[in-house]
Amino acid sequence: MSTSPASLPGGTWTLGDLTVTRVGYGAMQLTGPYVMGPPADRDGALAVLRETVSLGITHIDTADAYGPHITNQLIREALHPYPDSLHIVTKVGAHRDEKGGWPPARTPDDLRRAVHHNLGGLGLETLDVVNLRLGDAQGPRPGSIAEAFETLVELQQEGLIRHLGVSNATAEQVAQARSIAPIVCVQNLYNLAHRQDDDLIDELAEQNIAYVPFFPLGGFTPLQSSALSAVAGRLNATPMSVALTWLLRRSPNILLIPGTSSVAHLRENVSGADLPLTDDDLAELDKIGR
């Protein structure tokens, strides 16, 4: 049975002219180990994607570099033709090497190729949102993004991209992107224990620009905190559910894209992101990353 998007935790947010659920789904974990190769359980991966839509989620995050090509192929197989309400956000700016690394791929030719690969893999004529992935696997790196971002603006003007965003970016790079063209989202590392973007989140909220934390649950090493465990224990909930609820409460412009390869875990992420955190709970949690 499908769920109304408005009934999901956090309700909805508008990316430009696209309405998405604040609780979304990140498809990176649908691949094999280290985000390389096909999943061990292909039918299970397809079931997760179909359950995502059944739950009322209208925001799926992916990239052609995942696999590479694997997640986009799975999304297309599971969900194409896509419901009008479903919006797929992808990113470009890195590719995969034979060792599983993520070397930059931000020349104009690289970016044009990546956009066309995403279009082909997903079976779309226009990509809803494309994030320019910056920095490297260790995090954001300073430097001008003008040439790369201007290339995406050209592709937007050609009708291949509807909206733009940036990922793994410094605050200065976010400002530079906004000076070139409007953006609808910023996707950076952020969670209870990694609070370096607090000021940026508040600034973006004032401009109605979404902030999408990747690794919202701590990444490949789940969040560990006595305060987090204490709050979870009082609520008879999992620490991960508390961490997701805290993010939704942190600011109305935060959108979640937790990933999983399990239908049961997907349902847990969705239902668990709506805990009744008190002001005392929030104050206790806020101390974790400060």
Protein Blocks (a to p, Z undefined) as FASTA:
>chain_A
ZZdfklpghiaadehjaccdfbdcdfklmmcehhiajdfblmlmmmmmmmmmmnopabdc
ddfkgoghmlmmmmmmmmpccdfklccdddehiacdfkopacddfbfklmmmmmmmmmmm
nopabdfbacddehjfkbcceddfklmmmmmmmmmmnopafbdcdehiafklmmmmmmmp
ccfbdcddddfklcklmmmmmmmmmnopacddehknnpjadcddfklmmmmmmnopafkl
mmmmmmmmmpmkbccdddcfbfklmmmmmmmmmcccdfklmmmmmmmmZZ
